[in-house]
Amino acid sequence: MRHRNAGFKLGRITQHRWALFRNLLVALFRHERIETTEAKAKAVRGLAEHMITLAKRDNLHARRQVLAMVPDTGVVGELFRTIAPRFGDRNGGYTRIIRAGYRAGDNAPMVLLELVDRAEAPKDKDKTAEKKEKAPRGEAGATGKRKKKEKAAAASG
């Protein structure tokens, strides 16, 4: 029975599991989006949220607690300097998990774990400006029989 046994073991010994969590946290805070398996993302999501909550306090004790879990001082500085202030008015829910299909090798469910306010390019740009201008029929980009004849002539000659 698993009654009152919280947490994820992920088939690893304790030291390996915590090393994995630290590496995932460093990657998440460095890139603000990582692709990993669903089980790993669910296991590290709570730790990531806790690190951001600690960083919002912005004092020496909080910084030392984060450094105990996130071993990269540059990433910790970035967390305190830029990431935590972005979540100043939010009380949790700093990350999201987006399903991303299945891994080709072993069919493991893959997800994107990302920070919710991740800086992205605007999605609704002027779509008409992005579309390419179509060439009139019969000019560059000709299709149909003429195109096939040109390819056949080029291949034979």
C-alpha positions as CSV (number, residue, x, y, z in Angstrom):
1,M,0.0,0.0,0.0
2,R,1.1,3.6,-0.7
3,H,-1.0,5.2,2.0
4,R,0.6,8.5,3.2
5,N,3.6,8.0,0.9
6,A,3.8,11.3,-1.0
7,G,6.3,12.1,-3.7
8,F,7.8,10.5,-6.8
9,K,10.6,7.9,-6.8
10,L,11.0,7.8,-10.6
11,G,12.9,4.5,-10.3
12,R,16.0,6.1,-8.9
13,I,17.9,6.1,-5.7
14,T,17.6,9.2,-3.5
15,Q,20.8,10.9,-4.6
16,H,20.2,10.4,-8.3
17,R,16.6,11.6,-7.9
18,W,17.6,14.9,-6.2
19,A,20.4,15.5,-8.7
20,L,17.8,15.1,-11.5
21,F,15.5,17.6,-9.7
22,R,18.4,20.1,-9.4
23,N,19.3,19.8,-13.0
24,L,15.7,20.2,-14.1
25,L,15.3,23.3,-11.9
26,V,18.5,24.8,-13.3
27,A,17.3,24.2,-16.9
28,L,13.8,25.5,-16.2
29,F,15.0,28.8,-14.7
30,R,17.7,29.2,-17.3
31,H,15.5,28.6,-20.4
32,E,12.0,29.2,-18.9
33,R,10.8,26.2,-20.8
34,I,11.9,22.6,-20.8
35,E,10.7,19.4,-22.5
36,T,10.7,16.4,-20.3
37,T,8.6,13.4,-19.4
38,E,5.3,13.9,-17.7
39,A,6.3,12.1,-14.5
40,K,9.5,14.2,-14.2
41,A,7.6,17.4,-14.8
42,K,5.0,16.6,-12.2
43,A,7.7,15.7,-9.7
44,V,9.7,18.9,-10.2
45,R,6.8,21.3,-10.6
46,G,6.2,21.7,-6.9
47,L,9.9,22.4,-6.2
48,A,10.0,25.0,-9.0
49,E,7.0,26.8,-7.5
50,H,8.5,26.7,-4.0
51,M,11.8,28.2,-5.4
52,I,10.0,31.1,-7.0
53,T,8.0,31.7,-3.8
54,L,11.3,31.8,-1.8
55,A,12.8,34.1,-4.4
56,K,9.9,36.5,-4.0
57,R,10.9,37.0,-0.3
58,D,14.3,38.4,-1.6
59,N,16.3,38.1,1.6
60,L,19.6,36.3,2.5
61,H,17.9,33.3,4.2
62,A,15.7,32.7,1.1
63,R,18.7,33.0,-1.2
64,R,20.6,30.4,0.8
65,Q,17.6,28.1,0.8
66,V,17.3,28.4,-3.0
67,L,21.1,27.9,-3.4
68,A,20.8,24.6,-1.4
69,M,18.4,23.3,-4.1
70,V,19.6,25.1,-7.3
71,P,23.4,24.8,-7.4
72,D,24.1,27.4,-10.2
73,T,24.7,30.8,-8.7
74,G,24.1,32.6,-12.1
75,V,20.7,31.0,-12.4
76,V,19.8,31.8,-8.8
77,G,20.8,35.5,-9.4
78,E,18.5,35.5,-12.5
79,L,15.7,33.9,-10.5
80,F,15.9,36.6,-7.8
81,R,16.6,39.5,-10.2
82,T,14.1,38.9,-13.1
83,I,11.9,35.8,-12.6
84,A,10.6,36.4,-9.1
85,P,9.6,40.1,-9.6
86,R,7.5,39.1,-12.6
87,F,5.3,36.9,-10.3
88,G,5.1,39.6,-7.5
89,D,1.3,39.8,-7.7
90,R,0.7,36.1,-8.2
91,N,0.1,33.7,-5.3
92,G,1.2,30.4,-6.9
93,G,0.6,28.7,-10.2
94,Y,3.9,29.9,-11.7
95,T,4.3,26.9,-14.0
96,R,2.2,25.1,-16.6
97,I,2.5,21.7,-18.2
98,I,1.6,21.3,-21.8
99,R,1.4,17.9,-23.4
100,A,3.8,17.4,-26.3
101,G,3.1,14.0,-27.7
102,Y,5.1,10.8,-27.1
103,R,8.9,10.1,-27.3
104,A,9.9,8.1,-30.3
105,G,12.2,5.7,-28.5
106,D,10.0,4.4,-25.7
107,N,6.6,6.1,-26.3
108,A,6.9,8.0,-23.0
109,P,4.5,10.9,-22.7
110,M,6.4,14.1,-23.2
111,V,5.4,17.5,-21.9
112,L,6.6,21.1,-21.9
113,L,7.1,22.5,-18.4
114,E,7.2,26.3,-18.6
115,L,6.8,29.5,-16.6
116,V,3.3,30.9,-17.2
117,D,4.5,34.5,-18.1
118,R,7.2,33.3,-20.3
119,A,8.2,36.0,-22.8
120,E,6.9,35.0,-26.2
121,A,6.5,36.6,-29.6
122,P,2.9,38.0,-30.0
123,K,0.7,35.3,-31.4
124,D,-1.8,37.4,-33.3
125,K,0.4,39.4,-35.7
126,D,-1.0,40.8,-38.9
127,K,-1.5,37.4,-40.6
128,T,-2.0,39.0,-44.0
129,A,1.4,40.6,-43.9
130,E,3.0,37.2,-43.2
131,K,1.5,35.4,-46.2
132,K,3.6,35.3,-49.3
133,E,2.5,37.0,-52.4
134,K,1.4,34.3,-55.0
135,A,2.9,34.5,-58.4
136,P,0.5,34.6,-61.3
137,R,-0.1,31.3,-63.1
138,G,2.3,30.5,-65.8
139,E,5.2,32.5,-64.2
140,A,7.7,31.6,-61.6
141,G,6.5,28.6,-59.7
142,A,4.6,27.1,-62.6
143,T,2.8,23.9,-61.9
144,G,1.2,21.1,-63.8
145,K,2.2,19.6,-67.1
146,R,4.7,22.3,-68.1
147,K,6.6,21.9,-64.8
148,K,6.8,18.1,-65.3
149,K,8.1,18.6,-68.9
150,E,10.8,21.0,-67.7
151,K,11.9,18.5,-65.0
152,A,12.0,15.6,-67.5
153,A,14.0,17.7,-70.0
154,A,16.5,18.8,-67.3
155,A,17.0,15.2,-66.2
156,S,17.6,13.8,-69.6
157,G,19.8,16.7,-71.0
